[in-house]
Amino acid sequence: MFRHPLRSFLPAIAIVVSIFSFAQLLGGTRLRGLSNEVAADLAARAAAAVVEEPEVPEPIVKPKRTRTRKTTTETATAAQDTSPTIPAEGSVPAEETSTKPKAKRTRKPKAVKKEEDEIDASQQSRSPLAAEILGNLARFPHCILLTRVGQFYESYFDQAAEVAKLLNIKLASKSWGGKRVLMCGFPIMHLNKYLDILVKQNKRFVAICDEFMRNPTLGPKGGFDRRVSRVVTPGTLIDEPFLNAYENNYLVAVASPKDEPGSIPDGEPSSKLGLAWIDVSTGDFFTKGTTLDELRDELVRIGPKEVVLDRSLQPLEQHPIRQVISDESLFVSYIEIADTVDIEPPSQDPSTQQPSDDLISKPESPRPESLVQPLEASEFSAVQLLAAFMHAHLLEHMPTLISPNREVDSGRMQIDAHTLRALEIRESMREGGTAGTLLSVVKRTITTSGTRLLTRWLCSPSTSVNEINTRQSLVAFFKQRSHLRADLVQQLGNVEDTTRIIQKFLSGRGDASDLLAVCSTIGVWASITSRIQIEKEAEIQRREVLGDDWTSLNMLLTGMCDLRSLADSINRALVQGDAAYASTADVPSSGIREGTTDISDSDMDTLLSSSQNPARHVASSTRQEWSQLGTRILDVTTAIYIEEREAFEALRNQVKSQANDLRKNARILDELDVTLAFANLAEELNFCRPVLREDTSYAVVDGRHPTVELGLLTAGRTFIPNSITFTQNEPLHIITGPNMAGKSTLLRQTALISILAQTGSFVPADSAEIGIVDRVFSRIGAKDDLFRDRSTFMVEMLETAEILRRATPKSLVIMDEVGRGTTVDDGLAIAFATVHHLLSVNKCRALFATHFHEIADLLGYTDDHKGRGEFSGISFFCTSVDEMEDGYFSYSHRLTPGINRDSHGLKVAQLAGMPTPVLSIATAAMSHLKAMKNGERGERQNLQAIGQMLASQQHP
Ligand SMILES: Nc1ncnc2c1ncn2[C@@H]1O[C@H](COP(=O)(O)OP(=O)(O)OP(=O)(O)O)[C@@H](O)[C@H]1O
């Protein structure tokens, strides 16, 4: 830490100050059991009291002003064992969770209480705390207000009842201005625990009113002020310990392109909308232009913790934007841009751009000017809305907004909302957790920020062959060099979450331990680059020439900035191992406390008891001298503190000024982490490198489903691989087969392989050649949505309609059992029409699994397992059941050309333990039904004729 020459005397100084200031102020109250933090706080307050100036806020409740500070101490001490009936300003509120023993209530004689009430009444008009609280409640009417009073955060008036209930803490009351006022509170060290409950769990806004030194140059002597420095909302968390570091915590604004603030976007599906989203804790900031039609997909992909809309939408519950947000159960907030002055959009200067999400192929990031496209009007509105919300809530912790990363549809594969869920890319459908998801299977990243990047890539794969190839080259490079891979993975374990730390500095929060983290990470970056350099030199020595496969890594690393001088500055100022000391910008009252935390309880006790020991009791004149000495020492302490603070501030500014370079290096390391992870994955699970093309081909030989395969492996079973080939002339496959024979698995694996390939990963197959997919759509399984008056069949139809409207010739569609939720005739008719539309209108690659084997006849099924005439682009494949003579059977899971007209549903019923009488009746019924169908000779031929006739007709 800052090694000011006098710092080593601080413990002694603090002790002396504590003893002689406190002993007098507390009237000999014993401090036994006082925590360091409390003791240190009291030291600062007591120190302030020694030189108390007239503007120090007056007490509200206590009748005798001279006892105010003493009351603080008494009640704070009492926090260990009692809860006062009438808490005073700076006193212990009635926090006590159920785990704590019930506090004794000490009733005051009625006469005393009456007197207090009267005094309260007389003091009400000049009660600074009451005025502050009432003022803040009026300024932040939508928030729960937590006001710091000494070592506690307190809530007052009616709000206290709600807070006490939500936090399960005791509700008390105090007398203020002759009235009983409700109050509750908790010790400051529990703030994060309770913010988690209020903000994350209950989605409440919390305005935090902290204490700050009135004049930092005077230190605590100058007294303290209170002000709301931040409103914590679900989308504006900065470095709260309850944040999941492996996930982004996004705040997203949705706006219409209208220039006028407050204009209501029209409800047309094609109406343009702008999105701007930021993770306040990491600074990851993006914009995108979209349409109302695609809003749901975008929001589900981004997964925001909070959505910001213009206030004009608040009363319009039925507005389509509101509907999407409510359907997806997203938390929404409103703001008026007009309310907020001076909202500067982020700079368009490329030098202030944050690194793009695809550094390998664009190593010169920040992106060159030519690539920086101006924001659309709708995006600009969204940025304004987002900035307005951030200003209004982050207040003093508002970070500098750098230019956002602008997303464009053409650069990313679009995965619609249903598909993201159905393919379980990020979240599992069953428990909503991550077990069994694609992310959980492929995740080999070491760092938290690398994992966040991996998640973004998986949810938004690239559509640029160049970008994908560069990522794959890097994976191939590391796959071939296992020693280098292992060394780098080990070093990544020492990398701190730099983007998050930088953001702390940019929002005025970084402390000394964060400086140390920055410093050590710069060191790790240096050792990673030097390890790579060693590898390079060894290779040149061995082969006399550097392999072409170094190109991608060289490209990535050219973007690394040399930040050793920053590390040196930090190193010079800090001494490792003393990171507990932390300074803050505007010095909340905790600033000085931490400088005095060296006082141990036992030190205190020893010195206090020695001062109370009659044998060593100092004479009162000596006491006077010591007291003066204490005051002088305090002056020195303050001077030290101020110097340290200035030194710290200088370092902090240095980090801020190099924030862009730090951020860029961190992002490069994230990409290194992800590509190393892909290399490990390919090695461990035997994945192959796919070839990506700019066409609509798809040829995967012996592909596997990554998560099902892993599940089977752990159960000692083997996954049966299958091959799928789409060509331009045969883009659609119909899959039939028994229940439980692997149809859905095949559909999913086909989509997952293309997603993995376009993410830059290798894929679970023997070989793969894949034409770039612009959008993946799926219609797999469906749950009903009775809450929104939608039956299972309705949900199925909504999803199918969406796909048929939006799939393009470059899309990949997987559809499982469309039409199963209604009668066979209705279902078959819908399935047939859907296939026809996919083939003739969407013209996309599609896998269509069904139990309606009659569809094959409608599509003109021929002996070479293809459709006829209009349907010649359709190929038929099936799975089957291998039946043994002894009545046993097994699923082959192997895909073969053809059609399987037997669903073997009764076998699954038997496996599921259906009662024997039910099974025998079902078997008898089945044979009757088959006999009836066989009687209708010519049915198949009739269906074929109908199918061709329908396809050749013009339909509106
Ligand atoms: N290729 C495969 N190799 C080995 N086991 C497989 C394979 N495909 C699927 N399975 C196993 O079979 C189970 C059922 O697969 P799936 O759900 O894909 O069948 P389905 O044909 O879609 O069934 P249904 O028609 O009843 O929906 C899977 O959970 C998995 O355990």
The ligand as an SDF file (V2000), in Angstrom:
LIG
                    3D

 31 33  0  0  0  0  0  0  0  0999 V2000
  -28.1960  -41.5180  -32.0810 N   0  0  0  0  0  0  0  0  0  0  0  0
  -28.4780  -42.0000  -30.8600 C   0  0  0  0  0  0  0  0  0  0  0  0
  -27.6710  -42.9210  -30.2960 N   0  0  0  0  0  0  0  0  0  0  0  0
  -27.9650  -43.4240  -29.0870 C   0  0  0  0  0  0  0  0  0  0  0  0
  -29.0290  -43.0660  -28.3620 N   0  0  0  0  0  0  0  0  0  0  0  0
  -29.8600  -42.1610  -28.8760 C   0  0  0  0  0  0  0  0  0  0  0  0
  -29.6270  -41.5820  -30.1410 C   0  0  0  0  0  0  0  0  0  0  0  0
  -30.6210  -40.7080  -30.3900 N   0  0  0  0  0  0  0  0  0  0  0  0
  -31.4300  -40.7380  -29.3310 C   0  0  0  0  0  0  0  0  0  0  0  0
  -30.9860  -41.6070  -28.4100 N   0  0  0  0  0  0  0  0  0  0  0  0
  -31.6130  -41.9290  -27.1420 C   0  0  0  0  0  0  0  0  0  0  0  0
  -32.9960  -42.0740  -27.3630 O   0  0  0  0  0  0  0  0  0  0  0  0
  -33.7390  -41.1810  -26.5570 C   0  0  0  0  0  0  0  0  0  0  0  0
  -34.9570  -40.6790  -27.2960 C   0  0  0  0  0  0  0  0  0  0  0  0
  -34.5440  -39.9290  -28.3850 O   0  0  0  0  0  0  0  0  0  0  0  0
  -35.4990  -38.8890  -29.1010 P   0  0  0  0  0  0  0  0  0  0  0  0
  -36.2390  -38.1060  -28.1010 O   0  0  0  0  0  0  0  0  0  0  0  0
  -34.6480  -38.1670  -30.0540 O   0  0  0  0  0  0  0  0  0  0  0  0
  -36.5080  -39.8450  -29.8390 O   0  0  0  0  0  0  0  0  0  0  0  0
  -37.7430  -39.4790  -30.7590 P   0  0  0  0  0  0  0  0  0  0  0  0
  -37.6560  -40.3720  -31.9150 O   0  0  0  0  0  0  0  0  0  0  0  0
  -37.7650  -38.0360  -31.0510 O   0  0  0  0  0  0  0  0  0  0  0  0
  -38.9580  -39.8570  -29.8420 O   0  0  0  0  0  0  0  0  0  0  0  0
  -40.4910  -39.3650  -29.9340 P   0  0  0  0  0  0  0  0  0  0  0  0
  -40.9680  -39.6560  -31.2940 O   0  0  0  0  0  0  0  0  0  0  0  0
  -41.1600  -40.1860  -28.9130 O   0  0  0  0  0  0  0  0  0  0  0  0
  -40.4570  -37.9040  -29.6020 O   0  0  0  0  0  0  0  0  0  0  0  0
  -32.7420  -40.0840  -26.2200 C   0  0  0  0  0  0  0  0  0  0  0  0
  -33.0300  -39.4910  -24.9820 O   0  0  0  0  0  0  0  0  0  0  0  0
  -31.4170  -40.7970  -26.1740 C   0  0  0  0  0  0  0  0  0  0  0  0
  -31.1960  -41.3580  -24.8880 O   0  0  0  0  0  0  0  0  0  0  0  0
  1  2  1  0
  2  3  1  0
  2  7  2  0
  3  4  2  0
  4  5  1  0
  5  6  2  0
  6  7  1  0
  6 10  1  0
  7  8  1  0
  8  9  2  0
  9 10  1  0
 10 11  1  0
 11 12  1  0
 11 30  1  0
 12 13  1  0
 13 14  1  0
 13 28  1  0
 14 15  1  0
 15 16  1  0
 16 17  2  0
 16 18  1  0
 16 19  1  0
 19 20  1  0
 20 21  2  0
 20 22  1  0
 20 23  1  0
 23 24  1  0
 24 25  2  0
 24 26  1  0
 24 27  1  0
 28 29  1  0
 28 30  1  0
 30 31  1  0
M  END
$$$$
